[in-house]
Amino acid sequence: MGKGDRKTRKGKIGIRSYGNVRPHSAKKAGGAAKPAAAKTAKPAVKKAAPVKKAVAKKAV
């Protein structure tokens, strides 16, 4: 089993891909999972609309 084997970690590295053998994001070690209630998103904050300035007319 070597670089060309798609099922092994070494093969995934060789063909530059990710999967179950080589997850893209590293898993965090230890501890119990936090409850879903603790993972709350920030409340949406609306930004004020930008104010458009009136264009001055040229004097003829």
Secondary structure as the mmCIF struct_conf table of DSSP 4:
data_model
#
loop_
_struct_conf.conf_type_id
_struct_conf.id
_struct_conf.beg_label_comp_id
_struct_conf.beg_label_asym_id
_struct_conf.beg_label_seq_id
_struct_conf.end_label_comp_id
_struct_conf.end_label_asym_id
_struct_conf.end_label_seq_id
TURN_TY1_P TURN_TY1_P1 LYS A 3 GLY A 4
TURN_TY1_P TURN_TY1_P2 ARG A 6 LYS A 7
BEND BEND1 THR A 8 THR A 8
HELX_RH_AL_P HELX_RH_AL_P1 ARG A 9 GLY A 14
TURN_TY1_P TURN_TY1_P3 ILE A 15 ARG A 16
BEND BEND2 GLY A 19 ARG A 22
BEND BEND3 HIS A 24 SER A 25
HELX_LH_PP_P HELX_LH_PP_P1 ALA A 26 ALA A 29
BEND BEND4 GLY A 30 GLY A 31
HELX_LH_PP_P HELX_LH_PP_P2 ALA A 32 PRO A 35
HELX_RH_3T_P HELX_RH_3T_P1 ALA A 36 ALA A 38
HELX_LH_PP_P HELX_LH_PP_P3 THR A 40 ALA A 44
HELX_LH_PP_P HELX_LH_PP_P4 LYS A 46 ALA A 59
#
